[in-house]
Amino acid sequence: SVLYFNGDAVIAFETLGGNIFIYRGLLYKLTHEDGLEAVIAHELAHIKYGHPILGASHGLAVGLVLSIISSSSDDVISGLLGNTSMITVMKFSRDYEYLADKEAIELLVNIYDHAGGALGLFDIFKAGGNASEAIEFLNTHPLTDNRISQTHSIILEKHLNNHAEMNLFPEEFTHWLAIEKKGKN
């Protein structure tokens, strides 16, 4: 199920149980149906491929192995192994993000014959200006510029119209969102 979360964060995420949470902050930033479809398709791809479960199991497995190795070593080595564990888990996470992006873009292309929704979504993330995006290997998600580059590669590969007209939200949705915004103020 897709659930609305009344929070200001500009994010969406999926859970181990297959639920998708979309924050109010992200909905406020989206301007077109295509962008919301990109969000939902991305999170559905994570569920389809079992990424929440795989991510948890990778983290657990790496942590367990490193705890066994580090139990007989000194604090410095234990600290280094712990940091290595996190970087390894983050690499898996970034790979999952790229795969979910690719799946979402392919779905957008099948529905709308363009990938504008994904590009619009990444523009929102880029405008948010996350300072921690400077170095990819320290993040669980790929750098936004790299995600945009992947999207452009798919657009070129599939010979898509990069400037197709985006679909506005249905009037009922924009009305509901306006009421939500008014109630927040």
Helices and strands as residue ranges (DSSP letters): E 2-5, E 12-14, E 20-23, H 24-29, H 33-48, H 51-70, H 75-112, H 116-128, G 131-134, G 136-138, H 144-157, H 171-184
